[in-house]
Amino acid sequence: MARYYRYRLPPWARKCIIVAENVTLPLLIFQLIRTILIPTTFDVLLLLILAGIFICFYMKWI
């Protein structure tokens, strides 16, 4: 199994990952507030996806 190394990527790809990592938490908080106020199926699914991405970044899986 090949290990994923962030630093072996080209600089533009590393920058994209860093931007995505920094934007994930504010989007997650916004989506949580939106889901609490007006819960729809799409909002709940989007919240779960964003939470999963945030956990992956937090645990350094990505």
Backbone as CSV, one residue per row, in Angstrom:
resi,resn,N_x,N_y,N_z,CA_x,CA_y,CA_z,C_x,C_y,C_z
1,MET,0.838,-1.169,0.000,0.000,0.000,0.000,0.884,1.234,0.000
2,ALA,0.652,2.101,-0.962,1.447,3.312,-1.078,0.979,4.343,-0.062
3,ARG,1.912,4.923,0.634,1.589,5.944,1.635,1.449,7.292,0.938
4,TYR,0.496,8.077,1.386,0.227,9.380,0.817,1.079,10.427,1.524
5,TYR,1.972,11.064,0.796,2.807,12.114,1.362,2.435,13.445,0.747
6,ARG,1.988,14.352,1.587,1.549,15.666,1.126,2.709,16.444,0.503
7,TYR,3.906,16.274,1.013,5.041,17.084,0.594,5.696,16.586,-0.687
8,ARG,5.282,15.463,-1.213,5.779,14.985,-2.501,4.985,15.556,-3.665
9,LEU,3.886,16.206,-3.364,3.042,16.782,-4.402,3.665,18.051,-4.957
10,PRO,3.260,18.445,-6.166,3.731,19.724,-6.706,3.247,20.877,-5.823
11,PRO,3.925,22.017,-5.869,3.563,23.144,-5.002,2.118,23.610,-5.170
12,TRP,1.595,23.591,-6.386,0.220,24.059,-6.592,-0.778,23.114,-5.942
13,ALA,-0.483,21.828,-5.921,-1.391,20.865,-5.296,-1.335,20.986,-3.776
14,ARG,-0.134,21.214,-3.232,-0.016,21.423,-1.786,-0.766,22.670,-1.349
15,LYS,-0.687,23.718,-2.165,-1.388,24.954,-1.835,-2.901,24.733,-1.850
16,CYS,-3.402,23.951,-2.797,-4.834,23.641,-2.848,-5.274,22.879,-1.596
17,ILE,-4.470,21.940,-1.147,-4.803,21.176,0.052,-4.792,22.079,1.279
18,ILE,-3.820,22.978,1.369,-3.747,23.884,2.514,-4.945,24.824,2.532
19,VAL,-5.342,25.340,1.376,-6.516,26.218,1.310,-7.770,25.452,1.708
20,ALA,-7.921,24.237,1.205,-9.092,23.420,1.559,-9.113,23.127,3.053
21,GLU,-7.946,22.896,3.637,-7.862,22.617,5.070,-8.268,23.835,5.900
22,ASN,-7.888,25.017,5.442,-8.207,26.236,6.186,-9.653,26.675,6.015
23,VAL,-10.294,26.305,4.931,-11.665,26.727,4.649,-12.692,25.758,5.242
24,THR,-12.277,24.558,5.548,-13.207,23.527,5.989,-13.919,23.869,7.306
25,LEU,-13.196,24.359,8.292,-13.813,24.644,9.593,-14.864,25.757,9.515
26,PRO,-14.599,26.907,8.880,-15.659,27.916,8.775,-16.887,27.419,8.005
27,LEU,-16.667,26.650,6.953,-17.797,26.082,6.213,-18.587,25.111,7.078
28,LEU,-17.891,24.323,7.865,-18.544,23.365,8.758,-19.402,24.088,9.791
29,ILE,-18.884,25.154,10.367,-19.649,25.916,11.360,-20.863,26.570,10.719
30,PHE,-20.691,27.165,9.544,-21.810,27.783,8.842,-22.892,26.752,8.521
31,GLN,-22.476,25.594,8.037,-23.432,24.556,7.679,-24.133,24.006,8.913
32,LEU,-23.443,23.917,10.037,-24.064,23.467,11.277,-25.161,24.436,11.710
33,ILE,-24.872,25.728,11.668,-25.888,26.728,12.031,-27.067,26.662,11.078
34,ARG,-26.776,26.536,9.788,-27.851,26.459,8.798,-28.698,25.209,9.004
35,THR,-28.064,24.089,9.331,-28.796,22.847,9.540,-29.648,22.915,10.804
36,ILE,-29.162,23.592,11.833,-29.954,23.736,13.053,-31.183,24.587,12.795
37,LEU,-31.034,25.656,12.007,-32.150,26.567,11.752,-33.177,25.987,10.773
38,ILE,-32.691,25.463,9.650,-33.589,24.934,8.612,-33.079,23.557,8.185
39,PRO,-33.434,22.505,8.902,-32.902,21.182,8.558,-33.604,20.563,7.348
40,THR,-32.848,20.308,6.318,-33.336,19.552,5.168,-32.402,18.355,4.977
41,THR,-32.810,17.433,4.157,-31.989,16.252,3.909,-30.657,16.641,3.295
42,PHE,-30.688,17.562,2.343,-29.454,18.004,1.688,-28.501,18.656,2.692
43,ASP,-29.041,19.487,3.588,-28.202,20.149,4.586,-27.537,19.147,5.520
44,VAL,-28.269,18.143,5.937,-27.707,17.126,6.835,-26.619,16.338,6.118
45,LEU,-26.847,15.953,4.866,-25.830,15.215,4.114,-24.584,16.064,3.898
46,LEU,-24.772,17.331,3.553,-23.642,18.225,3.357,-22.869,18.416,4.659
47,LEU,-23.569,18.499,5.763,-22.913,18.627,7.063,-22.086,17.380,7.376
48,LEU,-22.628,16.209,7.096,-21.882,14.971,7.335,-20.637,14.879,6.461
49,ILE,-20.747,15.285,5.209,-19.597,15.264,4.302,-18.521,16.232,4.789
50,LEU,-18.925,17.449,5.149,-17.955,18.429,5.642,-17.315,17.970,6.950
51,ALA,-18.091,17.352,7.820,-17.542,16.835,9.073,-16.520,15.728,8.795
52,GLY,-16.818,14.869,7.846,-15.878,13.807,7.477,-14.580,14.360,6.912
53,ILE,-14.679,15.365,6.050,-13.482,15.993,5.487,-12.674,16.675,6.583
54,PHE,-13.375,17.364,7.506,-12.679,18.035,8.598,-11.948,17.029,9.488
55,ILE,-12.588,15.920,9.791,-11.955,14.892,10.614,-10.731,14.303,9.910
56,CYS,-10.831,14.098,8.603,-9.687,13.594,7.848,-8.505,14.555,7.903
57,PHE,-8.781,15.851,7.763,-7.695,16.836,7.876,-7.159,16.890,9.301
58,TYR,-8.027,16.841,10.294,-7.607,16.924,11.687,-6.743,15.735,12.094
59,MET,-7.098,14.550,11.622,-6.338,13.344,11.959,-5.126,13.141,11.058
60,LYS,-4.891,14.093,10.145,-3.765,14.056,9.194,-3.838,12.861,8.244
61,TRP,-5.064,12.461,7.878,-5.234,11.397,6.892,-5.102,11.945,5.479
62,ILE,-5.313,13.235,5.327,-5.159,13.885,4.012,-4.028,14.872,4.135
